[in-house]
Amino acid sequence: MTTGPLTTLLTNEVNDVLVTDDGWVWVDTGDALIAHGHIDAHTLQVELERILAASGRHLDRMNPVVDVGLEGGARLCAVGPPVAVGGVQVALRRHRQTTPRLDAFGDRSTTGVLRTLVRRRANIVVSGATGAGKTTLVRSLLAECGAGDDPTQRIITVEDTNELSIPPGSRTHLVRLETRPPSAEGTPTINAEDLVRTALRLRPDRIVVGEVRGDEVIALLHALNTGHRGCITTCHANSARDALERLTTLMIRAAPTWPTTVVRQQLARAIDVVIHVDRVAGERRITDICRVALDGEQVTTHIHPQRARPIGSRASHHGIHTRAAGRSIHRLDRGRMGDHRWRH
């Protein structure tokens, strides 16, 4: 990606570059938004045309929303009139090329639990808000896949914009699939649901879906309930409990004829663990690791008692059911996992 007025701002100290409709440029350093300067409308238009040239996309009144991945791991989302009423809005995000170690997200106990979950091929949902570190944590979990007893696992990722990677030199087979929006020339859409079904035919050891937000939830849960272990996905949510509620809503929307009881049974049988990440004192940390279970007709989450929260941070349980909080998640045996026990 060639440099320009906006892309040059994406340094190691900056996570996001934002442009508002009045031309002000803001940078997010991870701690706060800081006003950097001003860019005029003509310069911004030229900059966007330059950035979008390689993708063949255009920002105009016929295509007022553009969301593309860029060379080097950055991602651009731009919105223009008539969708953006006041004028063009831009968000440019840099994804770190380095993959942090798992111990960057929590203490030694938390790291041990995460490695055990990866090694025992648990199906994991990573939840959190925008910018909380969901994708970064998934990349760290993928790095652990290549460090275990079977370093040649075949991992297939499904994303709207390719952001996931594995460390250089890893023997893991990484197959990256990316959705395709419709084009002005009439090229048909290839959505995440299509790609999840395609992934099942590509002999996956693990399937990783960048984010579940639509009908692909049905295809993914079918995969999880038919013998595919060690799968990972992310979900925008305020807590682990909210993540399960959001997945339930997505399933009901995608399959409205399914009884709610069946939906919850599918979720409880497909997902082993929900890991919630949040920004605590400017750092991305794991705040909850929760086991998923079915209690009657309700899907419940049981919190791992050694919460990976730094001293002085929030202690709220976010309303999560904690009936089994006295038992460590890595010592809970799931019957459908055979002899695999989550121990470390």
ZADO-1210 file (C-alpha; in nm, 4 decimals, padded with zeros to 6 digits):
<atoms>
<atom x="00.0000" y="00.0000" z="00.0000" code="MET" pos="1"/>
<atom x="00.1522" y="00.3305" z="-00.1079" code="THR" pos="2"/>
<atom x="00.1637" y="00.6093" z="00.1443" code="THR" pos="3"/>
<atom x="-00.0520" y="00.9214" z="00.1500" code="GLY" pos="4"/>
<atom x="-00.1833" y="01.1873" z="00.3893" code="PRO" pos="5"/>
<atom x="-00.3930" y="00.9341" z="00.5825" code="LEU" pos="6"/>
<atom x="-00.2034" y="00.6049" z="00.5513" code="THR" pos="7"/>
<atom x="00.1189" y="00.7627" z="00.6780" code="THR" pos="8"/>
<atom x="-00.0569" y="00.8188" z="01.0107" code="LEU" pos="9"/>
<atom x="-00.0934" y="00.4443" z="01.0697" code="LEU" pos="10"/>
<atom x="00.2121" y="00.3922" z="01.2861" code="THR" pos="11"/>
<atom x="00.2853" y="00.1551" z="01.5733" code="ASN" pos="12"/>
<atom x="00.1348" y="00.4092" z="01.8120" code="GLU" pos="13"/>
<atom x="-00.1904" y="00.4582" z="01.6152" code="VAL" pos="14"/>
<atom x="-00.4716" y="00.2031" z="01.5819" code="ASN" pos="15"/>
<atom x="-00.7301" y="00.4071" z="01.3890" code="ASP" pos="16"/>
<atom x="-00.7386" y="00.7168" z="01.1708" code="VAL" pos="17"/>
<atom x="-01.0788" y="00.8863" z="01.1472" code="LEU" pos="18"/>
<atom x="-01.1984" y="01.1686" z="00.9224" code="VAL" pos="19"/>
<atom x="-01.5222" y="01.3511" z="01.0019" code="THR" pos="20"/>
<atom x="-01.7430" y="01.5368" z="00.7543" code="ASP" pos="21"/>
<atom x="-01.5918" y="01.8711" z="00.8555" code="ASP" pos="22"/>
<atom x="-01.2470" y="01.7536" z="00.7452" code="GLY" pos="23"/>
<atom x="-01.0946" y="01.7030" z="01.0882" code="TRP" pos="24"/>
<atom x="-00.8553" y="01.4096" z="01.1168" code="VAL" pos="25"/>
<atom x="-00.8471" y="01.2155" z="01.4436" code="TRP" pos="26"/>
<atom x="-00.6119" y="00.9389" z="01.5552" code="VAL" pos="27"/>
<atom x="-00.6784" y="00.6689" z="01.8144" code="ASP" pos="28"/>
<atom x="-00.3680" y="00.5776" z="02.0119" code="THR" pos="29"/>
<atom x="-00.5490" y="00.3159" z="02.2187" code="GLY" pos="30"/>
<atom x="-00.5890" y="00.5503" z="02.5141" code="ASP" pos="31"/>
<atom x="-00.7843" y="00.8374" z="02.3574" code="ALA" pos="32"/>
<atom x="-00.8897" y="01.0093" z="02.0358" code="LEU" pos="33"/>
<atom x="-00.6572" y="01.2950" z="01.9486" code="ILE" pos="34"/>
<atom x="-00.7217" y="01.5679" z="01.6912" code="ALA" pos="35"/>
<atom x="-00.4345" y="01.5534" z="01.4423" code="HIS" pos="36"/>
<atom x="-00.5190" y="01.8148" z="01.1825" code="GLY" pos="37"/>
<atom x="-00.7430" y="01.9037" z="00.8899" code="HIS" pos="38"/>
<atom x="-00.7797" y="01.7711" z="00.5342" code="ILE" pos="39"/>
<atom x="-00.9699" y="01.9537" z="00.2600" code="ASP" pos="40"/>
<atom x="-01.2433" y="01.7831" z="00.0563" code="ALA" pos="41"/>
<atom x="-01.0411" y="01.7640" z="-00.2667" code="HIS" pos="42"/>
<atom x="-00.7348" y="01.6122" z="-00.0996" code="THR" pos="43"/>
<atom x="-00.9570" y="01.3587" z="00.0785" code="LEU" pos="44"/>
<atom x="-01.1242" y="01.2595" z="-00.2490" code="GLN" pos="45"/>
<atom x="-00.7886" y="01.2080" z="-00.4194" code="VAL" pos="46"/>
<atom x="-00.6613" y="01.0081" z="-00.1213" code="GLU" pos="47"/>
<atom x="-00.9657" y="00.7781" z="-00.1220" code="LEU" pos="48"/>
<atom x="-00.9386" y="00.7211" z="-00.4975" code="GLU" pos="49"/>
<atom x="-00.5726" y="00.6303" z="-00.4540" code="ARG" pos="50"/>
<atom x="-00.6423" y="00.3893" z="-00.1669" code="ILE" pos="51"/>
<atom x="-00.9351" y="00.2216" z="-00.3447" code="LEU" pos="52"/>
<atom x="-00.7658" y="00.1925" z="-00.6849" code="ALA" pos="53"/>
<atom x="-00.6168" y="-00.1522" z="-00.6192" code="ALA" pos="54"/>
<atom x="-00.9521" y="-00.2964" z="-00.5098" code="SER" pos="55"/>
<atom x="-01.1476" y="-00.1612" z="-00.8053" code="GLY" pos="56"/>
<atom x="-01.4017" y="-00.0050" z="-00.5701" code="ARG" pos="57"/>
<atom x="-01.5410" y="00.3486" z="-00.5883" code="HIS" pos="58"/>
<atom x="-01.7046" y="00.5814" z="-00.3394" code="LEU" pos="59"/>
<atom x="-01.9849" y="00.7776" z="-00.5062" code="ASP" pos="60"/>
<atom x="-02.3590" y="00.8349" z="-00.4784" code="ARG" pos="61"/>
<atom x="-02.4299" y="00.4993" z="-00.6438" code="MET" pos="62"/>
<atom x="-02.1904" y="00.3230" z="-00.4030" code="ASN" pos="63"/>
<atom x="-02.1952" y="00.5360" z="-00.0863" code="PRO" pos="64"/>
<atom x="-02.0511" y="00.2663" z="00.1442" code="VAL" pos="65"/>
<atom x="-01.7105" y="00.1054" z="00.0913" code="VAL" pos="66"/>
<atom x="-01.5460" y="-00.1460" z="00.3244" code="ASP" pos="67"/>
<atom x="-01.2235" y="-00.2991" z="00.1930" code="VAL" pos="68"/>
<atom x="-00.9075" y="-00.4631" z="00.3185" code="GLY" pos="69"/>
<atom x="-00.5817" y="-00.3021" z="00.2095" code="LEU" pos="70"/>
<atom x="-00.2336" y="-00.4283" z="00.1456" code="GLU" pos="71"/>
<atom x="-00.0359" y="-00.4483" z="00.4665" code="GLY" pos="72"/>
<atom x="-00.3301" y="-00.5512" z="00.6841" code="GLY" pos="73"/>
<atom x="-00.5125" y="-00.2190" z="00.7090" code="ALA" pos="74"/>
<atom x="-00.8856" y="-00.1808" z="00.6574" code="ARG" pos="75"/>
<atom x="-01.0826" y="00.1130" z="00.5175" code="LEU" pos="76"/>
<atom x="-01.4468" y="00.1930" z="00.5773" code="CYS" pos="77"/>
<atom x="-01.5754" y="00.5065" z="00.4032" code="ALA" pos="78"/>
<atom x="-01.9304" y="00.6385" z="00.3888" code="VAL" pos="79"/>
<atom x="-02.0444" y="00.9213" z="00.1623" code="GLY" pos="80"/>
<atom x="-02.3660" y="01.1006" z="00.0626" code="PRO" pos="81"/>
<atom x="-02.6540" y="01.0339" z="00.0542" code="PRO" pos="82"/>
<atom x="-02.5939" y="00.7823" z="00.3361" code="VAL" pos="83"/>
<atom x="-02.3606" y="01.0170" z="00.5260" code="ALA" pos="84"/>
<atom x="-02.5762" y="01.3279" z="00.5440" code="VAL" pos="85"/>
<atom x="-02.3099" y="01.5826" z="00.6365" code="GLY" pos="86"/>
<atom x="-02.0370" y="01.4552" z="00.4044" code="GLY" pos="87"/>
<atom x="-01.7743" y="01.1816" z="00.3724" code="VAL" pos="88"/>
<atom x="-01.6827" y="00.9886" z="00.6874" code="GLN" pos="89"/>
<atom x="-01.3697" y="00.7720" z="00.6926" code="VAL" pos="90"/>
<atom x="-01.2344" y="00.5106" z="00.9325" code="ALA" pos="91"/>
<atom x="-00.8931" y="00.3613" z="00.8568" code="LEU" pos="92"/>
<atom x="-00.7819" y="00.0818" z="01.0898" code="ARG" pos="93"/>
<atom x="-00.4415" y="-00.0802" z="01.1132" code="ARG" pos="94"/>
<atom x="-00.4205" y="-00.4436" z="01.2138" code="HIS" pos="95"/>
<atom x="-00.1003" y="-00.5341" z="01.3886" code="ARG" pos="96"/>
<atom x="00.1306" y="-00.7596" z="01.1909" code="GLN" pos="97"/>
<atom x="00.2786" y="-00.9138" z="01.5035" code="THR" pos="98"/>
<atom x="00.0810" y="-01.1748" z="01.6961" code="THR" pos="99"/>
<atom x="00.0952" y="-01.1250" z="02.0735" code="PRO" pos="100"/>
<atom x="00.1508" y="-01.4193" z="02.3051" code="ARG" pos="101"/>
<atom x="-00.1488" y="-01.5475" z="02.4969" code="LEU" pos="102"/>
<atom x="-00.0003" y="-01.4234" z="02.8240" code="ASP" pos="103"/>
<atom x="-00.0538" y="-01.0681" z="02.6960" code="ALA" pos="104"/>
<atom x="-00.4269" y="-01.1145" z="02.7617" code="PHE" pos="105"/>
<atom x="-00.4184" y="-01.2441" z="03.1180" code="GLY" pos="106"/>
<atom x="-00.2273" y="-01.4088" z="03.3993" code="ASP" pos="107"/>
<atom x="-00.0561" y="-01.7478" z="03.4035" code="ARG" pos="108"/>
<atom x="-00.3711" y="-01.9342" z="03.5026" code="SER" pos="109"/>
<atom x="-00.5684" y="-01.7789" z="03.2184" code="THR" pos="110"/>
<atom x="-00.2944" y="-01.8596" z="02.9672" code="THR" pos="111"/>
<atom x="-00.2912" y="-02.2225" z="03.0807" code="GLY" pos="112"/>
<atom x="-00.6669" y="-02.2519" z="03.0362" code="VAL" pos="113"/>
<atom x="-00.6506" y="-02.1027" z="02.6856" code="LEU" pos="114"/>
<atom x="-00.3761" y="-02.3400" z="02.5749" code="ARG" pos="115"/>
<atom x="-00.5696" y="-02.6354" z="02.7136" code="THR" pos="116"/>
<atom x="-00.8835" y="-02.5284" z="02.5263" code="LEU" pos="117"/>
<atom x="-00.6882" y="-02.5063" z="02.2007" code="VAL" pos="118"/>
<atom x="-00.5122" y="-02.8383" z="02.2582" code="ARG" pos="119"/>
<atom x="-00.8398" y="-03.0152" z="02.3450" code="ARG" pos="120"/>
<atom x="-01.0058" y="-02.8618" z="02.0371" code="ARG" pos="121"/>
<atom x="-01.2860" y="-02.6817" z="02.2173" code="ALA" pos="122"/>
<atom x="-01.5294" y="-02.4801" z="02.0052" code="ASN" pos="123"/>
<atom x="-01.4770" y="-02.1187" z="02.1092" code="ILE" pos="124"/>
<atom x="-01.6694" y="-01.7929" z="02.0691" code="VAL" pos="125"/>
<atom x="-01.4704" y="-01.4766" z="02.1394" code="VAL" pos="126"/>
<atom x="-01.6962" y="-01.1863" z="02.2363" code="SER" pos="127"/>
<atom x="-01.6300" y="-00.8197" z="02.2978" code="GLY" pos="128"/>
<atom x="-01.6955" y="-00.4672" z="02.1780" code="ALA" pos="129"/>
<atom x="-01.5434" y="-00.3023" z="01.8724" code="THR" pos="130"/>
<atom x="-01.1684" y="-00.2609" z="01.9235" code="GLY" pos="131"/>
<atom x="-01.1636" y="-00.4817" z="02.2337" code="ALA" pos="132"/>
<atom x="-00.9159" y="-00.7242" z="02.0760" code="GLY" pos="133"/>
<atom x="-01.1340" y="-01.0096" z="01.9467" code="LYS" pos="134"/>
<atom x="-00.9440" y="-01.0579" z="01.6201" code="THR" pos="135"/>
<atom x="-00.6087" y="-01.0161" z="01.7953" code="THR" pos="136"/>
<atom x="-00.6975" y="-01.2885" z="02.0462" code="LEU" pos="137"/>
<atom x="-00.8113" y="-01.5216" z="01.7678" code="VAL" pos="138"/>
<atom x="-00.4759" y="-01.4718" z="01.5940" code="ARG" pos="139"/>
<atom x="-00.2990" y="-01.5646" z="01.9164" code="SER" pos="140"/>
<atom x="-00.5148" y="-01.8752" z="01.9530" code="LEU" pos="141"/>
<atom x="-00.4343" y="-01.9742" z="01.5940" code="LEU" pos="142"/>
<atom x="-00.0649" y="-01.9379" z="01.6694" code="ALA" pos="143"/>
<atom x="-00.1110" y="-02.1946" z="01.9483" code="GLU" pos="144"/>
<atom x="-00.2678" y="-02.4376" z="01.7000" code="CYS" pos="145"/>
<atom x="00.0672" y="-02.4695" z="01.5266" code="GLY" pos="146"/>
<atom x="00.2593" y="-02.5112" z="01.8514" code="ALA" pos="147"/>
<atom x="00.0876" y="-02.8241" z="01.9808" code="GLY" pos="148"/>
<atom x="00.1190" y="-03.1952" z="01.9171" code="ASP" pos="149"/>
<atom x="-00.0149" y="-03.1580" z="01.5606" code="ASP" pos="150"/>
<atom x="00.1562" y="-02.8567" z="01.4001" code="PRO" pos="151"/>
<atom x="00.0310" y="-02.9403" z="01.0490" code="THR" pos="152"/>
<atom x="-00.3364" y="-02.8714" z="01.1131" code="GLN" pos="153"/>
<atom x="-00.5416" y="-02.7378" z="00.8228" code="ARG" pos="154"/>
<atom x="-00.7230" y="-02.4193" z="00.9230" code="ILE" pos="155"/>
<atom x="-00.9784" y="-02.2522" z="00.6974" code="ILE" pos="156"/>
<atom x="-01.0785" y="-01.8937" z="00.7735" code="THR" pos="157"/>
<atom x="-01.3921" y="-01.7172" z="00.6499" code="VAL" pos="158"/>
<atom x="-01.3917" y="-01.3373" z="00.6700" code="GLU" pos="159"/>
<atom x="-01.5441" y="-01.0305" z="00.5102" code="ASP" pos="160"/>
<atom x="-01.1971" y="-00.8772" z="00.5033" code="THR" pos="161"/>
<atom x="-00.8885" y="-01.0928" z="00.5515" code="ASN" pos="162"/>
<atom x="-00.7339" y="-01.0045" z="00.8865" code="GLU" pos="163"/>
<atom x="-00.6331" y="-01.3390" z="01.0351" code="LEU" pos="164"/>
<atom x="-00.2880" y="-01.4858" z="00.9878" code="SER" pos="165"/>
<atom x="-00.0424" y="-01.7262" z="01.1450" code="ILE" pos="166"/>
<atom x="00.3211" y="-01.6577" z="01.2412" code="PRO" pos="167"/>
<atom x="00.5789" y="-01.6942" z="00.9609" code="PRO" pos="168"/>
<atom x="00.7434" y="-02.0352" z="00.9525" code="GLY" pos="169"/>
<atom x="00.4426" y="-02.2179" z="01.0947" code="SER" pos="170"/>
<atom x="00.3708" y="-02.5580" z="00.9407" code="ARG" pos="171"/>
<atom x="-00.0023" y="-02.5031" z="00.9812" code="THR" pos="172"/>
<atom x="-00.2020" y="-02.5092" z="00.6573" code="HIS" pos="173"/>
<atom x="-00.3925" y="-02.1791" z="00.6416" code="LEU" pos="174"/>
<atom x="-00.6634" y="-02.1434" z="00.3757" code="VAL" pos="175"/>
<atom x="-00.8131" y="-01.7939" z="00.3714" code="ARG" pos="176"/>
<atom x="-01.1570" y="-01.7338" z="00.2178" code="LEU" pos="177"/>
<atom x="-01.3038" y="-01.3863" z="00.1743" code="GLU" pos="178"/>
<atom x="-01.6608" y="-01.2840" z="00.0951" code="THR" pos="179"/>
<atom x="-01.7330" y="-01.0854" z="-00.2197" code="ARG" pos="180"/>
<atom x="-01.9919" y="-00.8078" z="-00.2457" code="PRO" pos="181"/>
<atom x="-02.1905" y="-00.7542" z="-00.5677" code="PRO" pos="182"/>
<atom x="-02.0247" y="-00.5306" z="-00.8249" code="SER" pos="183"/>
<atom x="-02.1613" y="-00.2700" z="-01.0640" code="ALA" pos="184"/>
<atom x="-02.0856" y="-00.5147" z="-01.3474" code="GLU" pos="185"/>
<atom x="-02.3339" y="-00.7649" z="-01.2030" code="GLY" pos="186"/>
<atom x="-02.0890" y="-01.0015" z="-01.0340" code="THR" pos="187"/>
<atom x="-02.2932" y="-01.2053" z="-00.7833" code="PRO" pos="188"/>
<atom x="-02.2419" y="-01.1913" z="-00.4096" code="THR" pos="189"/>
<atom x="-02.0484" y="-01.4644" z="-00.2312" code="ILE" pos="190"/>
<atom x="-02.1461" y="-01.4389" z="00.1358" code="ASN" pos="191"/>
<atom x="-02.0118" y="-01.5957" z="00.4534" code="ALA" pos="192"/>
<atom x="-02.2815" y="-01.8640" z="00.4530" code="GLU" pos="193"/>
<atom x="-02.1637" y="-01.9828" z="00.1099" code="ASP" pos="194"/>
<atom x="-01.8013" y="-01.9869" z="00.2244" code="LEU" pos="195"/>
<atom x="-01.8724" y="-02.1818" z="00.5445" code="VAL" pos="196"/>
<atom x="-02.0355" y="-02.4529" z="00.3323" code="ARG" pos="197"/>
<atom x="-01.7390" y="-02.4420" z="00.0947" code="THR" pos="198"/>
<atom x="-01.4981" y="-02.4727" z="00.3884" code="ALA" pos="199"/>
<atom x="-01.6630" y="-02.8001" z="00.4899" code="LEU" pos="200"/>
<atom x="-01.5583" y="-02.9498" z="00.1547" code="ARG" pos="201"/>
<atom x="-01.1961" y="-02.8390" z="00.1835" code="LEU" pos="202"/>
<atom x="-01.0984" y="-03.0982" z="00.4466" code="ARG" pos="203"/>
<atom x="-01.0710" y="-02.8600" z="00.7445" code="PRO" pos="204"/>
<atom x="-00.9185" y="-02.9485" z="01.0791" code="ASP" pos="205"/>
<atom x="-01.0507" y="-02.6201" z="01.2147" code="ARG" pos="206"/>
<atom x="-01.2920" y="-02.3630" z="01.0740" code="ILE" pos="207"/>
<atom x="-01.2524" y="-02.0025" z="01.1859" code="VAL" pos="208"/>
<atom x="-01.5235" y="-01.7479" z="01.1038" code="VAL" pos="209"/>
<atom x="-01.4042" y="-01.3910" z="01.1506" code="GLY" pos="210"/>
<atom x="-01.7386" y="-01.2718" z="01.2836" code="GLU" pos="211"/>
<atom x="-02.0878" y="-01.4216" z="01.2998" code="VAL" pos="212"/>
<atom x="-02.3456" y="-01.1595" z="01.2117" code="ARG" pos="213"/>
<atom x="-02.5985" y="-01.3215" z="00.9739" code="GLY" pos="214"/>
<atom x="-02.7363" y="-01.6410" z="00.8224" code="ASP" pos="215"/>
<atom x="-02.3933" y="-01.8069" z="00.8265" code="GLU" pos="216"/>
<atom x="-02.4649" y="-01.8895" z="01.1906" code="VAL" pos="217"/>
<atom x="-02.6812" y="-02.1835" z="01.0767" code="ILE" pos="218"/>
<atom x="-02.4132" y="-02.3346" z="00.8527" code="ALA" pos="219"/>
<atom x="-02.1507" y="-02.2834" z="01.1237" code="LEU" pos="220"/>
<atom x="-02.3557" y="-02.4487" z="01.3977" code="LEU" pos="221"/>
<atom x="-02.4359" y="-02.7400" z="01.1659" code="HIS" pos="222"/>
<atom x="-02.0604" y="-02.7839" z="01.1221" code="ALA" pos="223"/>
<atom x="-01.9960" y="-02.7648" z="01.4956" code="LEU" pos="224"/>
<atom x="-02.2670" y="-03.0207" z="01.5656" code="ASN" pos="225"/>
<atom x="-02.1445" y="-03.2701" z="01.3055" code="THR" pos="226"/>
<atom x="-01.8008" y="-03.3511" z="01.4352" code="GLY" pos="227"/>
<atom x="-01.5931" y="-03.0441" z="01.3485" code="HIS" pos="228"/>
<atom x="-01.3941" y="-02.9586" z="01.6604" code="ARG" pos="229"/>
<atom x="-01.1631" y="-02.6755" z="01.7498" code="GLY" pos="230"/>
<atom x="-01.3572" y="-02.4079" z="01.5609" code="CYS" pos="231"/>
<atom x="-01.3368" y="-02.0405" z="01.6565" code="ILE" pos="232"/>
<atom x="-01.5548" y="-01.7387" z="01.5795" code="THR" pos="233"/>
<atom x="-01.6184" y="-01.3916" z="01.7180" code="THR" pos="234"/>
<atom x="-01.9313" y="-01.2020" z="01.8119" code="CYS" pos="235"/>
<atom x="-01.9941" y="-00.8392" z="01.9069" code="HIS" pos="236"/>
<atom x="-02.1426" y="-00.8369" z="02.2579" code="ALA" pos="237"/>
<atom x="-02.1131" y="-00.6651" z="02.5956" code="ASN" pos="238"/>
<atom x="-02.0631" y="-00.9903" z="02.7869" code="SER" pos="239"/>
<atom x="-02.0415" y="-01.3655" z="02.7405" code="ALA" pos="240"/>
<atom x="-02.4086" y="-01.3990" z="02.8281" code="ARG" pos="241"/>
<atom x="-02.5017" y="-01.1305" z="02.5746" code="ASP" pos="242"/>
<atom x="-02.3009" y="-01.3169" z="02.3105" code="ALA" pos="243"/>
<atom x="-02.5202" y="-01.6253" z="02.3546" code="LEU" pos="244"/>
<atom x="-02.8345" y="-01.4109" z="02.3393" code="GLU" pos="245"/>
<atom x="-02.7089" y="-01.2490" z="02.0187" code="ARG" pos="246"/>
<atom x="-02.6334" y="-01.5869" z="01.8607" code="LEU" pos="247"/>
<atom x="-02.9798" y="-01.7076" z="01.9625" code="THR" pos="248"/>
<atom x="-03.1362" y="-01.4038" z="01.7944" code="THR" pos="249"/>
<atom x="-02.9325" y="-01.4589" z="01.4771" code="LEU" pos="250"/>
<atom x="-03.0414" y="-01.8229" z="01.4611" code="MET" pos="251"/>
<atom x="-03.4087" y="-01.7378" z="01.5111" code="ILE" pos="252"/>
<atom x="-03.3837" y="-01.4741" z="01.2388" code="ARG" pos="253"/>
<atom x="-03.2131" y="-01.7189" z="00.9992" code="ALA" pos="254"/>
<atom x="-03.4467" y="-02.0098" z="01.0829" code="ALA" pos="255"/>
<atom x="-03.7762" y="-01.8593" z="01.2047" code="PRO" pos="256"/>
<atom x="-03.9568" y="-02.1959" z="01.1953" code="THR" pos="257"/>
<atom x="-03.7196" y="-02.3503" z="01.4493" code="TRP" pos="258"/>
<atom x="-03.8601" y="-02.3678" z="01.8040" code="PRO" pos="259"/>
<atom x="-03.6626" y="-02.1602" z="02.0513" code="THR" pos="260"/>
<atom x="-03.5899" y="-02.4739" z="02.2543" code="THR" pos="261"/>
<atom x="-03.4228" y="-02.6370" z="01.9526" code="VAL" pos="262"/>
<atom x="-03.2196" y="-02.3229" z="01.8859" code="VAL" pos="263"/>
<atom x="-03.0853" y="-02.3217" z="02.2409" code="ARG" pos="264"/>
<atom x="-03.0085" y="-02.6922" z="02.2287" code="GLN" pos="265"/>
<atom x="-02.8097" y="-02.6410" z="01.9096" code="GLN" pos="266"/>
<atom x="-02.6118" y="-02.3582" z="02.0694" code="LEU" pos="267"/>
<atom x="-02.5363" y="-02.5495" z="02.3873" code="ALA" pos="268"/>
<atom x="-02.4216" y="-02.8565" z="02.1969" code="ARG" pos="269"/>
<atom x="-02.2124" y="-02.6622" z="01.9453" code="ALA" pos="270"/>
<atom x="-02.0267" y="-02.4129" z="02.1652" code="ILE" pos="271"/>
<atom x="-01.8008" y="-02.5154" z="02.4497" code="ASP" pos="272"/>
<atom x="-01.6637" y="-02.1837" z="02.5713" code="VAL" pos="273"/>
<atom x="-01.7244" y="-01.8096" z="02.5401" code="VAL" pos="274"/>
<atom x="-01.4189" y="-01.5895" z="02.6027" code="ILE" pos="275"/>
<atom x="-01.4968" y="-01.2232" z="02.6632" code="HIS" pos="276"/>
<atom x="-01.2320" y="-00.9574" z="02.5989" code="VAL" pos="277"/>
<atom x="-01.2386" y="-00.5924" z="02.6954" code="ASP" pos="278"/>
<atom x="-01.0115" y="-00.2922" z="02.7220" code="ARG" pos="279"/>
<atom x="-00.8980" y="-00.2491" z="03.0805" code="VAL" pos="280"/>
<atom x="-00.6782" y="00.0505" z="03.1636" code="ALA" pos="281"/>
<atom x="-00.5872" y="00.0835" z="02.7956" code="GLY" pos="282"/>
<atom x="-00.4900" y="-00.2849" z="02.7610" code="GLU" pos="283"/>
<atom x="-00.6782" y="-00.5650" z="02.5890" code="ARG" pos="284"/>
<atom x="-00.7537" y="-00.8254" z="02.8541" code="ARG" pos="285"/>
<atom x="-00.9672" y="-01.1343" z="02.8946" code="ILE" pos="286"/>
<atom x="-01.2340" y="-01.0583" z="03.1527" code="THR" pos="287"/>
<atom x="-01.4382" y="-01.3815" z="03.1389" code="ASP" pos="288"/>
<atom x="-01.3910" y="-01.7420" z="03.0332" code="ILE" pos="289"/>
<atom x="-01.7287" y="-01.9149" z="03.0472" code="CYS" pos="290"/>
<atom x="-01.8419" y="-02.2713" z="02.9909" code="ARG" pos="291"/>
<atom x="-02.1667" y="-02.3082" z="02.7973" code="VAL" pos="292"/>
<atom x="-02.4322" y="-02.5515" z="02.9227" code="ALA" pos="293"/>
<atom x="-02.8037" y="-02.6188" z="02.8849" code="LEU" pos="294"/>
<atom x="-03.0062" y="-02.5778" z="03.2049" code="ASP" pos="295"/>
<atom x="-03.3530" y="-02.7028" z="03.1205" code="GLY" pos="296"/>
<atom x="-03.4519" y="-02.4822" z="02.8252" code="GLU" pos="297"/>
<atom x="-03.2073" y="-02.2026" z="02.9049" code="GLN" pos="298"/>
<atom x="-02.8511" y="-02.1717" z="02.7772" code="VAL" pos="299"/>
<atom x="-02.6311" y="-02.0776" z="03.0718" code="THR" pos="300"/>
<atom x="-02.2694" y="-01.9770" z="03.1168" code="THR" pos="301"/>
<atom x="-02.0571" y="-02.0812" z="03.4120" code="HIS" pos="302"/>
<atom x="-01.7669" y="-01.8511" z="03.4881" code="ILE" pos="303"/>
<atom x="-01.4180" y="-01.9835" z="03.5310" code="HIS" pos="304"/>
<atom x="-01.3493" y="-01.8825" z="03.8938" code="PRO" pos="305"/>
<atom x="-01.0004" y="-01.7431" z="03.8333" code="GLN" pos="306"/>
<atom x="-01.1122" y="-01.4408" z="03.6335" code="ARG" pos="307"/>
<atom x="-00.8360" y="-01.2987" z="03.4181" code="ALA" pos="308"/>
<atom x="-00.8794" y="-00.9440" z="03.5396" code="ARG" pos="309"/>
<atom x="-00.5976" y="-00.7152" z="03.6520" code="PRO" pos="310"/>
<atom x="-00.6102" y="-00.5695" z="04.0023" code="ILE" pos="311"/>
<atom x="-00.8315" y="-00.2638" z="04.0327" code="GLY" pos="312"/>
<atom x="-01.0476" y="-00.3336" z="03.7260" code="SER" pos="313"/>
<atom x="-01.4213" y="-00.3919" z="03.7168" code="ARG" pos="314"/>
<atom x="-01.5543" y="-00.6896" z="03.9112" code="ALA" pos="315"/>
<atom x="-01.9036" y="-00.7084" z="03.7660" code="SER" pos="316"/>
<atom x="-02.0239" y="-01.0498" z="03.6534" code="HIS" pos="317"/>
<atom x="-02.2423" y="-00.8819" z="03.3867" code="HIS" pos="318"/>
<atom x="-02.5432" y="-01.0814" z="03.5063" code="GLY" pos="319"/>
<atom x="-02.3977" y="-01.4152" z="03.3967" code="ILE" pos="320"/>
<atom x="-02.5411" y="-01.7234" z="03.5673" code="HIS" pos="321"/>
<atom x="-02.2671" y="-01.8603" z="03.7944" code="THR" pos="322"/>
<atom x="-02.4212" y="-02.1663" z="03.9525" code="ARG" pos="323"/>
<atom x="-02.1071" y="-02.3711" z="03.8835" code="ALA" pos="324"/>
<atom x="-01.8556" y="-02.0964" z="03.9527" code="ALA" pos="325"/>
<atom x="-01.6857" y="-02.3058" z="04.2165" code="GLY" pos="326"/>
<atom x="-01.5557" y="-02.5522" z="03.9562" code="ARG" pos="327"/>
<atom x="-01.2686" y="-02.4671" z="03.7260" code="SER" pos="328"/>
<atom x="-01.3460" y="-02.4680" z="03.3571" code="ILE" pos="329"/>
<atom x="-01.0380" y="-02.6750" z="03.2801" code="HIS" pos="330"/>
<atom x="-01.1613" y="-02.9518" z="03.5115" code="ARG" pos="331"/>
<atom x="-01.5084" y="-02.9824" z="03.3606" code="LEU" pos="332"/>
<atom x="-01.5609" y="-03.2916" z="03.1489" code="ASP" pos="333"/>
<atom x="-01.7951" y="-03.2569" z="02.8523" code="ARG" pos="334"/>
<atom x="-01.9478" y="-03.5938" z="02.7674" code="GLY" pos="335"/>
<atom x="-01.9462" y="-03.5338" z="02.3923" code="ARG" pos="336"/>
<atom x="-01.5718" y="-03.4693" z="02.4040" code="MET" pos="337"/>
<atom x="-01.5062" y="-03.8326" z="02.4948" code="GLY" pos="338"/>
<atom x="-01.2039" y="-03.8726" z="02.7198" code="ASP" pos="339"/>
<atom x="-01.0827" y="-03.5159" z="02.6637" code="HIS" pos="340"/>
<atom x="-01.0719" y="-03.3244" z="02.9893" code="ARG" pos="341"/>
<atom x="-00.9852" y="-02.9592" z="03.0077" code="TRP" pos="342"/>
<atom x="-00.6889" y="-02.9815" z="03.2375" code="ARG" pos="343"/>
<atom x="-00.3568" y="-02.8047" z="03.2473" code="HIS" pos="344"/>
</atoms>
